[in-house]
Amino acid sequence: MTPEEVLPEPLIEAIRGRAAGYDRDNAFFTEDLEELTAAGYLKMFVPMSDGGRGLGLEAAAQCQRRLATAAPATALAVNMHLVWTGVAQVLAARGDRSLDFVLREAGGGEIFAFGNSEAGNDSVLFDSKTDAVALPGGGYSFTGTKIFTSLSPAWTRLGIFGKDGQGRDGQGELVHGFITRDTPGYRILDDWNTLGMRASQSNTTVLEGVEVGADRIFRRLPVGPAPDPLIFAIFACFESLLAAVYTGIGERAVVLAVEAVKRRTSFKNDGRSYSQDPDIRWKVAEAAMAMDSLYPQLQSVTRDVDALAEHGAQWFPKLVGLKVNATETARRVVDLAIRVSGGSSYFRGSELERLYRDVLAGMFHPSDDESAHNTVANAWLGPLET
């Protein structure tokens, strides 16, 4: 299916029409989520046999790119559900059925979210500040604080992880599991009042000894980088779908820039359109060329994930490189769009003003600029000498 078939124009326009209001009111995208759910959008990775669309990562990324042209915060929050279902699909394609229940439950209407990020934890998936304590019967209790929990008002399944300091003979073990909305032992703080991406309502989640039964613990990994397919699947889906959202922001910024320069006129040039100004044309061209280099990178990386391509040690550089290129390119393109659109884009309520704030969130998502460059340098040059 094409992105236009998955997200038909009337749905996209309805979502675009609500984006400014959600941002202004710092409100969750309730109506968007209801309509996307009704359209089967949250089931794009779910096999057709389970009531889904059976799409792969390439198609999902293009759909997210399209959604982000209308409402970046909606797309960013929906990403978290799509990452988990995408992880399950990527694992299943490689013969790992450990998260098949995610696809079945998503097919039944459950909404998944990520509860992994922690303040000050720059090890991301390779360590955790959350305590995981083993319980009789194979379950664990988790105590810690998770930040940027997108979909906070709506998720019904939350993926969490923490460190069992006694695991693996005292070397430490990272434990991954899912809680449900009605699991006791957690609190969601009402603390999402940010510069941009406001509709995502990515509130802080406090785990206070929340218990996960053995049947919902799906991975126990050593502390540090691990050659486990789960790590690859999370990086592949998270980085690619994140890149898709910011690609959509950049794409929309170019469209708005073109509309603005055609609309604006120059008093000193006898009322001619700014589209005839060589300096303005240069900036629009620079923005368009920057985006033209990003589209094929997004398509190539996601297509290779679907095709089970063998990139070996170069896989993680490709994934983090895509994320950084997408977020930084989009930020540069939005800046260029504002420069050519004139003072009206500086006013609250303009779409470019909102995109300018939304696009800044890209620098806070893992992998950040420093981590990504370190990953790529290690792949090409080897680790630093000790």
N, C-alpha and C positions, 0 to 999 in steps of 0.2 A: 504494500500500500504506500502511496505517496503521502508526504506530510499534509498536503492539501486535502486528501481524503480522510486522514485521521483527524485533522483540525480544519473543518470547512470554514469558509470565510465568515458566515454569520456568527459562528462560535468565537472565532478570533476577534471579530469586531466587538462582540459583547464583552469579551474579556478586556480588550483594550479600553473600552469605555468605562470600566470600573477601576482601572489601575490607579488613576490619580486620586480617587476618593479613598481607596484603601490607604494610600500613602499619607494623605492629608490627615486622616482620622487615626492613623496607626492601628488599623483594624485588620483582622485575619481575612483571608480571601475566601470566605464561606461560600458565596454564590459561585465563584469560579470553580471551587472544588466540587460542588454539587453538580455542576454542568459537565465538568471533565469526567467525573465518576460515571454519570449517566451515559456519556459518550464512549465509555470503555477505555478511556485514555490511561487509567492507572493499571490496566491489564495488558499493556502492549507486549511485555515480556512473557506473559502467561501463555502456555501452550493452548492452541485452539481446542484441544481435547478437554481442557479445564475451563473453557469459556473465554479465553483470551485471544489476542491477535497473533501471537506466535512470532513477533518481530525480533530482530537481532539488534545489536548495539548500534550499527550504522544507521538503521532506520530510526531508532529511538533518539539518537543524537540529532538527526535532522528535524524530528518533530519538536524536540526541546528547543532547538534553534528558532524554529518558527514561533513557538509559544513565547519565547523570550522577546521577540520583536513586539509583542503586544503587552506583556506584563512580566518584567524580569523577576520580581519578587515571587510571583506565583510559580514561575518556572523553577526558580531556585529551590523553593520549598518542595515542590513535587519531585524534584531531583532525588531527594532523600528516600522516598518510597521507591522510585525507579532504580536507584543504586542497589537497594537490597534485592529487588526482584531481578535486576540485571545480574547481580552476583550469583544468585541461584541459577540463572540461565547459563552463565558462563561456566560455572562449575559443572552443571549437568552436561553441557556440550563436551566437556573433557572427562566424562565418566564419573564424576563425583556427585552423588545424589544426596549429600548430607543436608542440603537446604531445599530439597524438593517440597517440603512442607510449606516453605515461604510462598512458592508459586501456587500451591493448592489453596492456601489461606487467602492470598491476594485474589485468586479467582473467585473466592467466596465473599469478597468485599472488604477484607481487612486492609488497614492502612499502616504501612511500616515507616519507622523513622530511625534516625541514627542518634544514639546516646554515647558517642565515643570521645568527642573532643573535651579536653580538660585545660583549664587555665594554666599556663606555664609548662605544659608538657609538649616540648618540641620533638620528642621521640615518636609522637603520633601513635601509630599502631604497634610500635616495637617496645613500648613500656607503658605503664599506667600508674597514676597516683591514687586510683581507686583500690580499696582493699577488697579482695575476694577471699572469703573464708569458707573452707570446705564444710559441708554439712553431712550428717549421716544419710546414706542412700545415694550419694553422688551429686547432690545439688550444691549450691553455693549461695551465700549471702553477700551482697555488695554494698559498700559504704563509700561514698565519694560524691563529688560534684561534677556534673557534666554541663558544658556550655554550648551555645549555638545549637540547641535542640529544635531544629525546624519542624514545622507541623505540630507544635506543642498542643494547640487546642483540639487536634483532630486524630492524632495517631491512636491506633488500637494495639499496635505491637511496637515495642521499642528495643532495638538491639543495643546491648551494653557490654562492656568488658572491664575487667579489673585484674589485679595481680595477686596471686596466691603466693606469698613470700615463702611458704613452706613446701611448695610444690617442687617436683624434680629434685628431690633430695636436698632441699634447701637452696637451690639455685634460682628459684622463682619460676612461676608459670603464669602465662596470660590466659585468662578464662573468658570465653565468649558465650553469651546466651541472650535469650529474649524474655522480656516481661510483657504482660498484657496490661491493658488500661486499668483493670480492676485488681491488679496485684497490689497488696498493701506494702507500705514501706518506702514511698517516694513522695516528693513534693515538687510541683512546678511553680517557679517564681514568676510573678508578673513584672518582669524587668526588661522587656524588649522595647526600648525607646531610642532608636538609633538614627544615624544620619541618613541611611538609605536601606533598601531591601526590607522595608518596614512590614509589609503584608505577610512576610514569611513567619512572623511571630516566633522567632527562634529563641525561646526562653531558656533560662537555666533550669536544669533538673537536678534536684538534690536526692541522692540515694541514701536512705537511712536504714541499712540492713535489709534491703529488699531481697527477697529470696527467689531463686530460680531453680526449679526442679531439674532433676537429672535429664528428663526428657526434653528440656529446652536449652540445655548446654550443648552447643554444637562444635566447639573447638577448644582445645587446650594446647597452647604453643609455648615454646621457650621464650624467655625475654630476649629481645634483640631481633635483628632480621632473620627470617625463617623462610626456607624454600618451600612454603606450603601454598597450594593452589588458591586458598582463601585470600592470602595477601595479594597475589596477582589479581584475582578477580575484583577485590575491593579497589585497588589502585586503578585497574582498567576502567571500571564503571564510574568511579567517583571522578577521576581526572577528565575522562572523556565527556561525560555528561555536564560537568562543570564548564569545561571548555565550550560546549555547545551553547550554554546559556549566555556566556559572555560574547560568543560569536554573534548570537542574535542581537545583543545590545549594540555591538558595532555595526551590524547590518542596518538596524533601524536608524542609527545616528546618521549614516550616509544618506538614507532616504530623506530624513528631516533636513539635512544640510542642503540637498539639492532643491527641495521644496522652498526653503528659505531664500536661497540666492536667486531663484527664479522670481520669487515674490517681491523681494526688496529692490528698490530703485535708488539710483545715485543722483543726488541733486546737482553735483558738480559736473556730471556727465549727461546733462540734459534729460534726466529722468530715465536713462537706460537701465536695464536690469543688471544687477550685480553678476549675473551669469556671464556677462560680457567683460568683466573685469579680469585681466590676466592674473593678478595676484590671488584673487578669490578662486579662480579656476584651478590654479596650481594647488591650493590647499584641498579643494574637493578631490582633485585627481590623486593627491597623496593619500587621502583617506581611503579612496576606492582601491588603490593599488595595495595598500596595507591589508585590506580585507580580502582581496583576491588571492593573496598568498596564504591566508588562513583557511579558507574553505577547503582546498584540497588536502591540507594537513589533517584536518578533522576527519574528512572522509577516509583518507588512507589509513589512519591509525585505527579507527573503529572497524573498518572493513577487515583489517588484518586480525583483529580480535575475533571477529565472527568466523574468519577462515582458519582459525587455529594456526596462524603463521608462527614460524619458529624464529624469533629474534634473539633468543638467549639472553645474554647479559645486557643487550641493548633495549630490552623491552621497557624497563623502568625509565631510562633516559628519554625514550620516545614519549612515554605517558606524561612525565613531569614537564618535559619540554613543550608538549601541546598545551598543557594547562597554563604555564607561564606565558607562552606566546599569545594565547587567546586573551587572557586577562590584561596583559600589558598592551596588546594591540588595540583592544576595545577601549581601554582608557585613553590611549593616544587619539583614536578616531573620534571619540566623543569630544575631546578637547578641541580638535580641529573643527568639528561640526559647530561647536559653540562660537568659535572664533569667526566663522563665516556667517553666522546667523544673526549677529547684532545683539544689541542690548536687551531685546525682548526675552532672550533665552536666560537672562540673569534674574528674571522675575519668578517668584514662587508660583508654581502651578503650571509652568510651561513643561512640555514633555522632555525637552532637552535638559532642563534644570533637574528633573527627576532622574534621568539617565545619568547625569553627571554625578549625582549622589550614589545611585545604585552601583555604578561601575567600580566605585572605590572599594567595595567589599571584596573584590577579586584578590586584593593583596593579602587578605587575612585567611583565605582558604589554603589548606595544605594541598600540594607542597608549596611552601613559600619560595620566594626568589632565591634566597641563600641556600636552602635545602636542595632545590632543583639543580642549581649550578654545581653543588657538591656532588650530587648523584651523577650528573653528566661528566664532570671532570674525573671522577673515580672510574667510570666506565671506559673512558678514553686514555687516561693517564695512569690508572692504578691508584691505590690509596696513598695518602701522605706517608712519607717515611717517618719512622719513630726513632 
